[in-house]
Amino acid sequence: MTAPQLYVSFPGTAREALGFYAEIFGGELSLYTYAEFSRTDGPLDAIARGPEWAGFTGGI
């Protein structure tokens, strides 16, 4: 059986929100922008993907 995937969206506040959660839960914060994924469906400096912690994958 496939486990559910948690997907969290922080429109406009992803950088601050994910930084806060990284402080709380620990781990390395790696943020990737729309530009880094060659996406054009949003602002190029917006966060497209956030951190991956043990058992948790945070997508934006």
The first five atom37 places (N, CA, C, CB, O) and aatype in JSON, in Angstrom:
{
  "aatype": [12, 16, 0, 14, 5, 10, 18, 19, 15, 13, 14, 7, 16, 0, 1, 6, 0, 10, 7, 13, 18, 0, 6, 9, 13, 7, 7, 6, 10, 15, 10, 18, 16, 18, 0, 6, 13, 15, 1, 16, 3, 7, 14, 10, 3, 0, 9, 0, 1, 7, 14, 6, 17, 0, 7, 13, 16, 7, 7, 9],
  "atom_mask": [
    [1, 1, 1, 1, 1],
    [1, 1, 1, 1, 1],
    [1, 1, 1, 1, 1],
    [1, 1, 1, 1, 1],
    [1, 1, 1, 1, 1],
    [1, 1, 1, 1, 1],
    [1, 1, 1, 1, 1],
    [1, 1, 1, 1, 1],
    [1, 1, 1, 1, 1],
    [1, 1, 1, 1, 1],
    [1, 1, 1, 1, 1],
    [1, 1, 1, 0, 1],
    [1, 1, 1, 1, 1],
    [1, 1, 1, 1, 1],
    [1, 1, 1, 1, 1],
    [1, 1, 1, 1, 1],
    [1, 1, 1, 1, 1],
    [1, 1, 1, 1, 1],
    [1, 1, 1, 0, 1],
    [1, 1, 1, 1, 1],
    [1, 1, 1, 1, 1],
    [1, 1, 1, 1, 1],
    [1, 1, 1, 1, 1],
    [1, 1, 1, 1, 1],
    [1, 1, 1, 1, 1],
    [1, 1, 1, 0, 1],
    [1, 1, 1, 0, 1],
    [1, 1, 1, 1, 1],
    [1, 1, 1, 1, 1],
    [1, 1, 1, 1, 1],
    [1, 1, 1, 1, 1],
    [1, 1, 1, 1, 1],
    [1, 1, 1, 1, 1],
    [1, 1, 1, 1, 1],
    [1, 1, 1, 1, 1],
    [1, 1, 1, 1, 1],
    [1, 1, 1, 1, 1],
    [1, 1, 1, 1, 1],
    [1, 1, 1, 1, 1],
    [1, 1, 1, 1, 1],
    [1, 1, 1, 1, 1],
    [1, 1, 1, 0, 1],
    [1, 1, 1, 1, 1],
    [1, 1, 1, 1, 1],
    [1, 1, 1, 1, 1],
    [1, 1, 1, 1, 1],
    [1, 1, 1, 1, 1],
    [1, 1, 1, 1, 1],
    [1, 1, 1, 1, 1],
    [1, 1, 1, 0, 1],
    [1, 1, 1, 1, 1],
    [1, 1, 1, 1, 1],
    [1, 1, 1, 1, 1],
    [1, 1, 1, 1, 1],
    [1, 1, 1, 0, 1],
    [1, 1, 1, 1, 1],
    [1, 1, 1, 1, 1],
    [1, 1, 1, 0, 1],
    [1, 1, 1, 0, 1],
    [1, 1, 1, 1, 1]
  ],
  "atom_positions": [
    [[0.84, -1.18, 0.0], [0.0, 0.0, 0.0], [0.88, 1.24, 0.0], [-0.96, 0.0, 1.22], [1.88, 1.29, 0.72]],
    [[0.54, 2.22, -0.78], [1.29, 3.46, -0.87], [0.89, 4.4, 0.26], [1.07, 4.14, -2.24], [-0.29, 4.56, 0.56]],
    [[1.89, 5.01, 0.89], [1.63, 5.97, 1.97], [1.21, 7.31, 1.39], [2.89, 6.14, 2.87], [1.64, 7.67, 0.29]],
    [[0.38, 8.06, 2.11], [-0.02, 9.39, 1.63], [1.2, 10.32, 1.57], [-1.11, 9.99, 2.54], [2.13, 10.19, 2.35]],
    [[1.16, 11.25, 0.64], [2.2, 12.26, 0.49], [1.67, 13.58, 1.03], [2.65, 12.4, -1.0], [0.59, 14.02, 0.64]],
    [[2.43, 14.2, 1.94], [2.05, 15.49, 2.49], [2.57, 16.59, 1.58], [2.6, 15.67, 3.92], [3.75, 16.6, 1.24]],
    [[1.7, 17.49, 1.18], [2.08, 18.6, 0.31], [1.56, 19.86, 0.96], [1.51, 18.42, -1.15], [0.36, 20.01, 1.18]],
    [[2.46, 20.78, 1.27], [2.1, 22.01, 1.96], [2.4, 23.19, 1.08], [2.84, 22.12, 3.31], [3.44, 23.24, 0.42]],
    [[1.5, 24.16, 1.05], [1.68, 25.35, 0.22], [1.72, 26.59, 1.11], [0.54, 25.47, -0.83], [0.87, 26.76, 1.99]],
    [[2.71, 27.43, 0.88], [2.85, 28.7, 1.6], [2.97, 29.82, 0.57], [4.09, 28.68, 2.56], [4.07, 30.32, 0.35]],
    [[1.87, 30.23, -0.06], [1.95, 31.25, -1.11], [2.56, 32.56, -0.61], [0.56, 31.51, -1.68], [1.98, 33.24, 0.24]],
    [[3.72, 32.9, -1.15], [4.37, 34.17, -0.81], [5.17, 34.17, 0.48], [0.0, 0.0, 0.0], [5.91, 35.12, 0.74]],
    [[5.04, 33.12, 1.31], [5.74, 33.09, 2.6], [6.56, 31.82, 2.8], [4.75, 33.24, 3.73], [6.97, 31.52, 3.92]],
    [[6.78, 31.08, 1.73], [7.45, 29.78, 1.84], [8.84, 29.88, 2.47], [7.57, 29.13, 0.48], [9.18, 29.08, 3.34]],
    [[9.64, 30.85, 2.04], [11.0, 30.98, 2.56], [10.98, 31.17, 4.08], [11.73, 32.16, 1.88], [11.74, 30.52, 4.8]],
    [[10.14, 32.06, 4.56], [10.06, 32.33, 6.0], [9.46, 31.14, 6.76], [9.22, 33.58, 6.26], [9.98, 30.75, 7.81]],
    [[8.4, 30.57, 6.23], [7.73, 29.45, 6.91], [8.63, 28.23, 6.99], [6.43, 29.08, 6.17], [8.74, 27.62, 8.05]],
    [[9.28, 27.88, 5.9], [10.14, 26.7, 5.91], [11.38, 26.91, 6.77], [10.55, 26.32, 4.49], [11.89, 25.97, 7.37]],
    [[11.87, 28.15, 6.82], [12.97, 28.48, 7.73], [12.56, 28.27, 9.19], [0.0, 0.0, 0.0], [13.34, 27.76, 9.99]],
    [[11.34, 28.68, 9.52], [10.81, 28.5, 10.87], [10.73, 27.01, 11.21], [9.42, 29.16, 11.0], [11.17, 26.59, 12.29]],
    [[10.17, 26.21, 10.3], [10.04, 24.78, 10.56], [11.4, 24.08, 10.64], [9.2, 24.12, 9.48], [11.55, 23.13, 11.41]],
    [[12.36, 24.54, 9.88], [13.71, 23.96, 9.96], [14.31, 24.21, 11.34], [14.62, 24.55, 8.86], [15.0, 23.35, 11.88]],
    [[14.05, 25.4, 11.91], [14.54, 25.69, 13.26], [13.88, 24.78, 14.29], [14.27, 27.16, 13.62], [14.53, 24.3, 15.21]],
    [[12.59, 24.53, 14.12], [11.83, 23.7, 15.07], [12.23, 22.23, 14.97], [10.32, 23.85, 14.81], [12.53, 21.6, 15.98]],
    [[12.23, 21.68, 13.74], [12.45, 20.26, 13.54], [13.89, 19.88, 13.25], [11.58, 19.78, 12.44], [14.24, 18.7, 13.25]],
    [[14.73, 20.87, 12.99], [16.13, 20.6, 12.66], [16.27, 20.19, 11.21], [0.0, 0.0, 0.0], [15.31, 20.21, 10.45]],
    [[17.46, 19.82, 10.85], [17.72, 19.41, 9.47], [18.28, 20.55, 8.65], [0.0, 0.0, 0.0], [18.3, 21.7, 9.08]],
    [[18.71, 20.21, 7.46], [19.29, 21.2, 6.55], [18.2, 21.77, 5.66], [20.43, 20.57, 5.7], [17.41, 21.02, 5.09]],
    [[18.17, 23.08, 5.55], [17.16, 23.75, 4.73], [17.72, 23.99, 3.34], [16.71, 25.08, 5.39], [18.68, 24.74, 3.17]],
    [[17.13, 23.35, 2.36], [17.51, 23.53, 0.95], [16.26, 23.99, 0.22], [18.09, 22.2, 0.32], [15.28, 23.26, 0.12]],
    [[16.31, 25.21, -0.3], [15.17, 25.75, -1.02], [15.53, 25.9, -2.49], [14.74, 27.11, -0.43], [16.66, 26.27, -2.83]],
    [[14.58, 25.63, -3.35], [14.8, 25.7, -4.79], [13.75, 26.62, -5.41], [14.75, 24.29, -5.43], [12.56, 26.49, -5.13]],
    [[14.2, 27.53, -6.24], [13.3, 28.51, -6.84], [12.71, 28.02, -8.16], [14.04, 29.83, -7.06], [13.17, 27.03, -8.73]],
    [[11.7, 28.72, -8.61], [11.12, 28.42, -9.92], [12.19, 28.5, -11.0], [9.95, 29.38, -10.23], [12.21, 27.68, -11.91]],
    [[13.06, 29.48, -10.91], [14.12, 29.65, -11.92], [15.03, 28.43, -11.97], [14.95, 30.91, -11.61], [15.45, 28.02, -13.06]],
    [[15.35, 27.85, -10.82], [16.23, 26.68, -10.78], [15.6, 25.45, -11.44], [16.6, 26.35, -9.35], [16.31, 24.54, -11.87]],
    [[14.27, 25.42, -11.52], [13.56, 24.33, -12.18], [13.09, 24.73, -13.58], [12.38, 23.89, -11.34], [12.34, 23.99, -14.22]],
    [[13.53, 25.89, -14.04], [13.12, 26.42, -15.36], [11.61, 26.53, -15.49], [13.67, 25.54, -16.47], [11.05, 26.34, -16.57]],
    [[10.95, 26.83, -14.37], [9.49, 27.0, -14.39], [9.16, 28.44, -14.74], [8.86, 26.6, -13.03], [9.88, 29.36, -14.35]],
    [[8.09, 28.63, -15.46], [7.66, 29.97, -15.85], [6.24, 30.27, -15.38], [7.75, 30.13, -17.35], [5.66, 31.28, -15.79]],
    [[5.68, 29.41, -14.54], [4.3, 29.59, -14.08], [4.21, 30.36, -12.78], [3.64, 28.25, -13.93], [3.18, 30.3, -12.1]],
    [[5.26, 31.07, -12.4], [5.27, 31.88, -11.2], [6.5, 32.76, -11.18], [0.0, 0.0, 0.0], [7.33, 32.68, -12.08]],
    [[6.63, 33.6, -10.15], [7.81, 34.46, -10.04], [9.08, 33.62, -9.97], [7.7, 35.37, -8.8], [9.13, 32.62, -9.25]],
    [[10.1, 34.01, -10.7], [11.33, 33.21, -10.77], [12.02, 33.04, -9.43], [12.28, 33.84, -11.74], [12.73, 32.06, -9.22]],
    [[11.84, 34.0, -8.5], [12.48, 33.89, -7.19], [11.59, 33.2, -6.15], [12.87, 35.27, -6.68], [12.0, 33.05, -5.0]],
    [[10.38, 32.79, -6.55], [9.47, 32.08, -5.63], [10.01, 30.67, -5.37], [8.02, 32.01, -6.21], [10.68, 30.09, -6.22]],
    [[9.71, 30.15, -4.19], [10.17, 28.81, -3.82], [9.29, 27.77, -4.5], [10.14, 28.62, -2.28], [8.07, 27.77, -4.34]],
    [[9.92, 26.88, -5.26], [9.2, 25.82, -5.96], [9.25, 24.51, -5.18], [9.78, 25.63, -7.36], [8.34, 23.69, -5.3]],
    [[10.29, 24.32, -4.4], [10.44, 23.08, -3.64], [11.2, 23.38, -2.37], [11.17, 21.98, -4.48], [12.17, 24.14, -2.37]],
    [[10.75, 22.77, -1.3], [11.37, 22.99, -0.01], [12.15, 21.8, 0.49], [0.0, 0.0, 0.0], [12.6, 20.97, -0.29]],
    [[12.3, 21.72, 1.8], [13.18, 20.72, 2.41], [12.61, 19.31, 2.38], [13.48, 21.1, 3.82], [11.41, 19.09, 2.23]],
    [[13.52, 18.37, 2.53], [13.13, 16.98, 2.71], [13.77, 16.5, 4.0], [13.58, 16.09, 1.49], [14.99, 16.41, 4.11]],
    [[12.93, 16.2, 4.97], [13.41, 15.67, 6.25], [13.08, 14.2, 6.31], [12.79, 16.43, 7.44], [12.27, 13.72, 5.52]],
    [[13.67, 13.48, 7.22], [13.44, 12.04, 7.35], [11.95, 11.74, 7.36], [14.1, 11.5, 8.64], [11.24, 12.12, 8.29]],
    [[11.49, 11.08, 6.34], [10.09, 10.7, 6.25], [9.17, 11.81, 5.8], [0.0, 0.0, 0.0], [7.98, 11.57, 5.6]],
    [[9.67, 13.02, 5.65], [8.84, 14.14, 5.24], [9.45, 14.79, 4.02], [8.68, 15.17, 6.38], [10.62, 15.17, 4.02]],
    [[8.65, 14.92, 2.98], [9.08, 15.64, 1.79], [8.18, 16.83, 1.65], [9.03, 14.75, 0.52], [6.96, 16.67, 1.52]],
    [[8.75, 18.04, 1.69], [7.96, 19.24, 1.59], [7.98, 19.81, 0.19], [0.0, 0.0, 0.0], [9.02, 20.31, -0.25]],
    [[6.89, 19.75, -0.5], [6.78, 20.35, -1.82], [6.01, 21.65, -1.72], [0.0, 0.0, 0.0], [5.15, 21.8, -0.85]],
    [[6.31, 22.61, -2.62], [5.62, 23.9, -2.62], [4.8, 24.03, -3.86], [6.59, 25.05, -2.49], [4.14, 25.05, -4.05]]
  ]
}
